[in-house]
Amino acid sequence: MDLLAPISRNLIAPLWAKWEKSPYLSHYKRFLKTQYAPLETIRESQTAKMREIVTHAYRTCPFWRERFDSCSIKPSDIHQLEDLRQLPLLTKTDLRTRLDDMISTDYSDRSRLTRHETSGSTGVSVEVFSDEESDQFKRGAVLRSDEWTGWKLGERRALIWGNPQIRTNWKGKIRRFLLDRDYVYLDTLKMDEAAMSQFADALVAAPPSMLFGHAHSLYLFAGYIQAKRPNVKIRPHGILSTCMVLHDYERNLLEEVFQCRVVNRYGCEEVSLIACDCEKQEGLHVNTDALFVELMDFQGNPCPPEQPGRILVTDLCNRAMPMIRYEVGDTAVWAGKPCSCGRTLPLFSQIEGRVADYVMTNKGEYISGISLTENFACMVDGIAQLQIVQEEIDRFTFNIVKAPDFGESTLTRLTELVRKRFGNAAVYQCVFMDKIPQEKNGKYRFCISKVKKEFQ
Ligand SMILES: [Zn+2]
C-alpha cells in the first residue's frame, strides 16, 4: 500500500508547485479539458500561438529574419497554419551551425534557459535551449499523457533509463522521494544480470504504479524476468515506453510479463513530447497544445491519412529558441479517424522512428544502443553523425561524419570513452564517411550489434 501517494498528489505536488512558482498543474488541469475540445477550437488556438511565435522569431532572431527575408516573406504573410509551407524546413545542420543566431535576443542570458542536448534519431548531436515558461507548459502536457498509463501523479514510478539526471543533492533527494516518486532506476548503460536482479527485488519490495523506459530496455528486462525470475510478480498499473520504436513483439512480451497496458510515447529532446498512446492504444495523440505537427512526403506535399511522411514540428511555446518546421528525422502516418476514447487530439496510427540494437560487453553487461550513441555523440566534440557497430564482443567500428570542429582531441576523447565503456580489451576502427547509410527500408540504425545475446 502506497500511503504517500494521495498525500504527494493532493498536498505535496500543489505546495511544491507554489514554492517553485510553477504553473504546470494549472496547465495540466486545462489540458484535461482541451483534449476533448472541438477540432476547430484546437486549430484556432494553434493558429494564434503560431502567429505570435513567428512574429517573435522574426523580431528577435537573426536566423529567422534572414530566412524570412531570403524567401521574401514577412510574418504578416502567414495567416493560417498552412502558410508555414512557404518556409523551408529547419534541419539539424541549421541547429548545429546557426545556434547563436537562433536564440532570441529577448533571452540572451543563457544561464536562465534550459539546455537540451541530444544525438537525435540519426546520431547527430544537436543543442537546443528553452525558456522556463515553455518548460512548465510542456510539463503539464507530459503529466496529462503520463496518466494515460493508469498511473496518477504522486504514485511511485520505476525508471529504466540511460544517462539519468539523478538528483543527488539533499533537495533533489527529497524531491525524488516526495514528488517525482521515481525511487528506483536501472541504468541502461549497465544492465547486467546482477543489476536487473537488484532492480526486480526493489520493485517487489515497493511496487511501482508505473514502469518507464526505453522500449528495448523494458523488453530486455521483461525477457530477463521471464527467463530467470519467472516467479517474481511485478504488476504496475501501466508501462510507459519511450525514446524509440516499440515493436509489437516487445509490447506483447511486456504485457504478458507485467500484465498491464503499455503506452507508447514519441518525443525528442528538442521539442519534448510529440505524441502518445492513450488507454485505448489505437494510435498516438499529438500534443497539439504545445506543437503544430505536419507530415510531409518527399516531394514536399502534405500527407493524406495512411501515407507515411516526414515529421515536421513547429514549437508553439518555446520563445527562447523558436523552432519552426523542424525536421525531427522520423516518419509517421496520420490515422485518418478519431480515437474511440473521445479525445479530439489528432492521431498518428504509426511511427517509424529510431532503431538501435543492444550492445553486450565481455562482462555480460547490456548497454542500450540509444544511450550509448547519445553518450558518445554528446561527449565527443567534432562528430556530426555517429553510428556504432559491434562486430564482435570486443571489436567495434565507429562510422563517423566529421563536424567542422573535428580534430586530434576528438580521437583522444573517443579512445577514453571506449576504454571507459568497454574496457582495455576493446579494439576499434573509425571509418569516416559523408553520411551514415540508411537501411533498405529507409530507417537509420545508429547502433548495430552483430553479437548473439541471451536476451534480445
Ligand atoms: Zn485515444
Residues whose N, C-alpha, C, O or C-beta is under 5 A from the ligand:
A	BS01	ZN	C278 K280 C339 C341 R343
